[in-house]
């Protein structure tokens, strides 16, 4: 924290501008050495025009933004050099910054410093990363909720309730002679615990749903060759993404495409037709298809209305029975020969018949209509979700202890444990391991 860090904060690719960010106690001094103007006397939150120089050679024409501590993202002195977006130019400017005393920032180190300096909490740090990676409008909304402190405020409220319970219990134990102090009865504890448990359950459910909102739903379209998988994919995407022919085995590798439904990204994967084959290339595609089934959030099994069930169909239905799936019987414009005792959706890709029903079924399976992104407290990292689960387990222990009429001072141990766990989630208490795991996936310039 005593040294000065630097990194390219924009994508390293040909562009109009790129930004090199510098943060630390020597940021102004370092950049002043290579800038044509005098930065030391500049006021905070101003922009200066000039040149980056090495000796007497002009490297680039730049705008330099200066943000003095503590009014910056990291709460340290921060300089942002806006230079032309050429790769060679950007690298050269960064090289000069490093040469004059800064070091390359680690992934997420700017955000980590913002946290360690008290500028943001851990849930806001997660939201920064989520906001960078958003793929849909709903994902942007929930990331902004956290960036403005929604989850942090919710957890702080729960910690305050726990703190009041702990304080009352300890006063009751230490000063029993004071009659004007509220007695913390088991009934009052139970009432507060019920509220905390419901709130934690909501955050846990939101956290699990946030994966869907942020990353989308991975949907594998599987079936025998020539049952219409590629046609269904094209209708869902409303474009000719996959090649469609009457020749069985046309699709030999996975074909991917995405669309958005109710603000949720659906990542569709059209797989190679699953059948026994001696063609080595086709067999590789079949193996990929089987592997895709395991990795998908949803499987659409496509059957042919104009044929009886084949052994490959039966095997696919058996393989996917424990997965979240939709069974589609395609080509319902042809004479029906299929006999199946399952809930199915009939489609006809010649007229788009059944495609709306398929989309509605996807929304139903994932409760997309029930996701309220305007009231969404969540955590992103698996470590923090585990902490929430751990806190919920302790709440269950408290409820059992209350039912078994155990002494309140014993129940207090679990209450203190929950208070500590919730503190770890928002960063009131933390370990180096937790921070390392949280920031390792950040980009270097953030």
N, C-alpha and C positions, 0 to 999 in steps of 0.2 A: 504493500500500500504506500510505501515511501517513494517508489520509483514512478517514472512517467511512461505510459503505454501509448502505443499507436497502432492503427490498423486501417485498411481500406474498408469504408463503411458501406460502399455500394458494390454492385456486381462488377467483377473484373471482366468487362467485355467492351467492345467499341460502343461508345455512347456519347451523348452531348456533353455531360459532365460526370465527374466522379468525385467522391468526397473522401479525404483522409482525415480521420478523427484522432486527436491527441488529447490525453487526459492525465493530469498529475501536477505535482507542485512545480515542475520545471517546464510545463507545456508552453507557456508564453515565451520563456527564455529560449527554448530550443527552436521554435518556429521563427522567432525574431532574428536568429542567426542566418537564416536562409531566405528571409523575406526582404524585399526592397524598401519597405516602409518601416516605421518605428512602432512596434506593437505594445511596448512596455507602458506607454503613456495613453493608450487608447482606453476609452470607457467600455464597460461591460455591455454585451449585447449590441455590438456594432459590427459593421462589415467594412473591411478595408480592401481597396483595389491596389494591385501591384504585381510584382514578378517574383517567382521562386528562382533563386540564383545559386550556382555553384561556382565559387570564386567570382570571376567576372562574366561567366556564361549564363545567359537567360535560359532556364529550363522550361518555364511555362508562365503564361499570363493567368493570374488567379484572383479569386475573391477569398479573403480570410475572415472568418467569423470568430469573434472572441467572446467567451462566456466565462466570467470570473466566478470563483467560489464565493458563496455556496449556491449561487443561483444557476446551477447547471444540472444535467441529468445525473452525473456522478457525484455532485456537490463539490467537485474539485475544479481547478482551472481547466477549461476545455477549449481547444482550438479546432475548428473544422476548416480544412483547406479545400475549396471548390476549384478543381482544375479541369482542364479538358479531358474528355473521357477516353483517350487513347490508352491502350494497355501499357505500352512502353513508357509513356509520360507518367501515368499513375504510379507505376512501379518505381520510377526514378525519383519522384517526389517523396514517396514513402522511404526509399533508400536513404535520402538525405536527412529525413527526420530521424531515422534510426542512427545514422552516422553521427548525428549531433547530440545524442544522449538519451533518446527514447529506446524502448524495447518493444518487440512485437507483442501485441496483446494475445492472451489465451482466449479460446472460444468463450464467448459470453462474459468476458472480464469487465467490460464497461457496465453491464447490468449487475454483475456481482458486486462491483464497487458501489453502485447506487444502493444496493441492499445493505451492504456492510456499513455504509455511511448514513443509513437511516432514511434514505430518500424514498424507497419503496419497500414493501414486504414481499414475502416469497410468492404469495398468490398473484401479486402484480407482476413479479418477475416472470412467472409462468405465462401470464397474459401477454407480455411483450413478445415472447417466442410464438405464442399462438397467433398473435396478430400478424406476425411476419409470414406465417405459414398458411393463413386462411385460404380456403378454396371455394367458399360460398358466402353469401350475404349473412346467413344465420350464424355461421362460424365467426364472422366479423363482429356481429352483435354480442355474442356471449363473451368473446375476448375483451371487448370494450367494457362490458359489465364488470369484469374482474379488474381491468386496468383502472377503473374508477373506484375500486375498493369494495365491490358488493360482497364477495366471499369473505374478505378480511373483516368487514363490519359485522357480518353474521356470526363469524367465529368469535370475534371479540365480545359480542353480546352474550354468547354462551359461556365464555370464560368469566365474564362478570357475574353471571348467575351462580356459577360454581364457586367463585371467590366469596360471594355473599353467604352461601351455604357453609363453606369452610370456616369463615370468620364467626358466624353465629354458633356453630358447633363448638369451636374452641373457646369462645367467650362463655358459653353455657357450662363447659367443663371446668374452665379455670376460675370463673367467678359465679358460682352457683348462688351466692348470697344476694346478688343483685336481682331484685324482683322486677325492675322496670325494663329489663332486657328481654327482647322477644325470644321465646323458646323455640328452638328448631326441632319440631316434632317430626316423626317419621312420615306423617301424612303430608307435611309441607315439603319434605325432601322428595317424596314420591311424585307430587304434583310437578315439581321442577324437573325431575328426571324424565318424566313422560314428555314434557315439552322439548327438552334437549334431545331425547331419542328421536322424536319425529323430525326435528330439524336436521339432525345428522343423517337420518335415512334419506331425506330429500336431497341433501348434498351428495350422498353416495350414489343415489339413482341418477342425479344430474351428471355426476362425474362419469358414470358408465355411458350415459347417453351422449356426453360430449364427444366421445370417440366417433360416434355416428355423425354428429353435426360437423366436427372438424375434418374428419378423414373421409366421410361418406360411407356408403354401404357397398361392399364388394359382392357382386352378383355373378355367379357362374351359370351360363346357359349350357346344359349338357343334354346328350341324347345320342341315339344311333345316327349314322350318316344319313343325310337327305331327308330328315324329318322337318326341316324348316328352321333350324336354330339361327342361321345367318339372316334369314328373312325377318325373324322376330327381332333380332338385334337391330337391323336396319330400320325397322318400323319404330322401335323404341327411341332410337337416336335421331330419327327423321333425316337420315342421310344414308347413302350407299357406302357404308363402312366395310362391309364384308362382301366377298365375291359370292354370288349365288348362281349355281348351275344345277342341272338335273343329274350331274355326275356324282355318285357317292364318293366321299373322301376328298372333296374339293378343299375343304378347310383342313390343313395339316398342322397348323400352329395356332396358338391362341390369338384372337383378334380382340382388341380392347377399344372401348369408347365410353364416354361419360355424358350424362345429362343431369339436370337438376329438377327435382320434384319437391314442391313445397319448401324450397330453400335447402334441401338435402341433396348432396351429390351422390349419384348412383354410378358406380364404376362397373360397367358390364364387361364380361369376358365371354366371348364366343369361342367355345372349345372345339377341338377336332372330334369328329364323330367316333363314338366308342363302339368298337367291334373287334373281333379277332381278325388279325391280318398278318400276312407274311411279308408285306411291304415294310422294310426297315424304317423308312422315313415316316410313314403313316403311324407305325407302332410307337415311335418317339412322341408323336402328337397325341396319341391315345394315352400314353403314360403321363404326359403333361396335364391332360384333361382330368385324369383321376387324382392327380396331385392338387389341382386347382379346387376340386370339390372340398378337400380337407381345409383349405386356407380361406374359403369364402364365408361371408356372413349369411348369404342366402344362395340357395341352389334352385334354379328353374329347370325342371326335368321336362323335356319336350318329347311327346309321343306322337305317332302318326295315326290320325283318325281312320285312315283308309287301309290299315293293316291290323292283323291280330297282334297281341303282345308277343314279342320275341324274347328269347332267353336273356339277351342283353338288356332289354327293357326291365325285365323282372330283377336282374342283378342290380341295375341302377336304382330302382325303387327300394331295394333292400339296403343298398349301400348308403342311401340318403335318408333313411327313415328317421334317424335320430338328429338330422340336421334341420335347420329352419328352411323349409322348401315350399315351392309351389309346383304343382303338376299341371302342365299345359298339354292339351290335346289339340294339335294343329291340323290344318287342312279340313276344317269341318264343312267345307263346301263340297267335299267328296263323300261318296257312300261310306257310312260308318261300318267298320268291321271290328272295332276295338271293344273289348269287354273288360271294364275296370271298375272296381268297387272302392273308389277313393274320391274325395272332393277334387274336382278338376275345373280348369278354366278352358273353354273352347275358343280357339282363335282361327282366324283366316287372314293370312297376310296379303291376300289379293285385295281385300276390301277394308283392312284394318279392324275387322270384327274381333272383339275380345281384347284388344290392346288396352283400352281404357279399363276394362275389368281387371286386367293383369296389373296395371299401375295402381289401381285402388287396393288390390290385395297386398301389394308391397307396402303401401301406406298403412294398411291395417295391421300387418305383421309387426311393424316397427313402431306402431303408435305415433306416426309422424304428425297426426292431427292434434295430439296431446302435448307436444313439445312446445312449451311457452318460453321462447328465448328471451323475452323481455323481463322475466323473473327467474334468472338462472345463476345460482351460486354453485360453483364447482371447483375441483382441483384437477390438475392435468397429470402430474407424475404418478407412477405406480406406487412409489414410496409413500406419497401423501395419502393416496387412496387406502393403502394398507394401514396407515395411522388412523384414518377414520374408522376402518373396520375394527381396529384394536380398541378405540374409544367406545365403539358400540358394544363390543364384548364386555368391557368393564361396566357399562351401563346395565347390561343384563345381569351381571354379578351383583350389582347394587340392588336391583329389583328383587333378586332371589334372597339377598341378605335381609331386606326389609320384610319380605314374606316370612322368613325364618325367625324374625324378631331378634336379630343379632344386635349387639350394642352399637350405638351410633358412632363411637370413636373408632370402631373397626370398619364401619361403612365409609368413614372419612378417608381412609387409605385409598380406596378406589376412586373417590371423588377427586382427591389430589392428583391421582394418576391421570385421570381424564383431563384435568386442567393443564397438566404438563404436556400431554400429547397434543392437545389443541394449540398450545403455544408453539410446539415444534412445526405444526402445519403452516402457521403464518409467519414463523421465524422469530417469535419472541424468545424462544430457545432453539438452538440448532447445533448440529455437529458438522465438522469439516466434510465427512463422508456424504452427508445429505446435500451440502452445497455442491460438492464435486459432481454428484449424480445429476443434480438439477441443471447445472450450467454446461455440462460436457457436450450437449447437443446443439448449443447456440452457435450461430455463425461468429466468426472471429471479430468482425467489426461492431458487434452489438453488445 
